[in-house]
Amino acid sequence: MLKVHKLVSTSLGIGYIGKGGGTVAAVAVCLCLYALHQLGGDQLVTWLPLVTLLLTGLGVWSSDQVEPHWGKDDKKVVIDEVAGMCITMLFMPVTLSTLAVGLVLFRFFDIAKPLYIRRLERVPGGWGVMLDDVVAGVYANILLQLLLYFRIF
């Protein structure tokens, strides 16, 4: 079962890339969302919240299971970036521009960790791994919603 948790927590192996694995995982989400949007049209908006919730739950569980082997929030664990990027794109039109701006905003909040995001890393176990990226995704989503509302891009 540990192998399954490693596969999930590394987002099918993306985490093994090393430095920049979180960015690669977030870009992979953008590419998947864009491809799925091209294939399925507007149905993406319907099921993305459920998929995001499932990914977040799986991320908490799997990162909690690999932590005793890899240590606290190891760089190989990138399922948190996948969930955070999905949260960033919730209820957004899937276009190249929203994906690009959403990616930049999410990575900013994820890396800089402003507005108390850094404190969430102190939460023990899988929740501590996931919560900072979940909140980074929420902040990025709110800002992206505002940018779209005011037609800034």
N, C-alpha and C positions, 0 to 999 in steps of 0.2 A: 504493500500500500504506500510505502514511503516513495517509491518510484513515481507513482501517480501524483503525489503531492509535489514532488520536485518538478514534474512536467507541468502541472498547473501553475505553481508559483513562479516558474521561469517563463510562463506563457509560451508553452510548446518549444522551449529551448532558447528563446530570445535572450533570456537573462545570462546565458553563458557567453554572450558576446563580450562582456566585461564593461569597460568604460563606455558610457553612452547607451547602455542597454535600455535604460528607462526612456530615453528619447526615441530609440528604435521601436520600442513597444508602443509608444504613443503614436508614432508615424504609422505603424502597422494597423492600429485601430482606425486611423484616418483613411488609409487605403482600403480597408475592409468596408468601412461605412460608405465610402464613395462607390465602390464596386457593387455593394448590395443595393444602394440607392439606384444605380444605373439599371440593375436587373429587376428590382421590385418596386420601383417608384416610391409612392408615399406610404407604403406599408411599414417602412422602417420606423416611422414615428410611433406606430402602434405597438411594436414589440420591443423597441429599444429599452424602455423603462424596466421591463421584466428581465431582459437579458442582463442589464446593468445590475439589477438587484441580485440576480443569481451569481454573476461574476464577483460581486463584492462579497457575498456570503462564502463562496468557494475560496476567495482570496484570504479571508479571515481564517478559515479552517486550514487551508494548505500552508499558509505562511506560519501559522501557529505550530504545525507539525514539523516543518523543516527548521524552525528556529533552534531547537536543541542540537541540530547537526551542523548548521551553518553559522549560528550566532544571530544576534539581534539585528533585524532589518538588513540582511546581507544584500549586496549589490546584485546578486543573481535573481533575487525576488523582484519581479517586475509586474506581477499581476496587479499590484496597487496602481501602477501607471495606466494599465489597461482600463481598470475600473474608473479611475479619475478622468481619463480622456472620454470615456463613455458618458460620464456625468456632465462633463463640459458640453457635450453635444446633445444632451436631452432637450427635446422640444425645439430644436433648431432646424432651419432648412439646411439640407445637406448640399452645399455647393463648395467649389474649390476655395472660395474666399472665406466662407465661415469655417471650414476645416482648417485652413492656414492660420487664421486669426485665433481660432479656438486652441490650436496646438501651441502657438506662441504664448497665449495667456495662461494656459494650463502649465506649461513648462516653467513660466516665470513664477507662478505661485508655488509650484512644486519645488523648485530649486531655491528661491529666495526665502520662502516660508514666512511671509509677513503675517500680521494680524493674528497672532497667537497660534498659527499653524504648527510652528516648531514644538510647542508644548504638547501637542497631541502625540508626538513620537515617544513620549514618556509612558504612555499607556502600555501596560504589559501585553505580551503575546501578539497574536495575529491582529487584534484590534489596533494596537499601536503601529503596526506596519501599514495598515489600510487607512486609518482615520485621517492622517495628514494629507494623503492624496485625495480622499473623498472630499475633504473640505477645500482643498485646492481646486478640485473640479467644480464644486459649488460656487466658489468665488469667481472662477473663470466663466462659468455659465451665466452668472448674474451680470458680469461686466459685458459679456458678449451679447446678452439680451438688451442691455442698455445701448450698446453701440448700434445694434440693429434697429432699435426703437427710434433712436435719434438720427438714423441713416448716416452714420459717420463713415461707413464703408459700403 
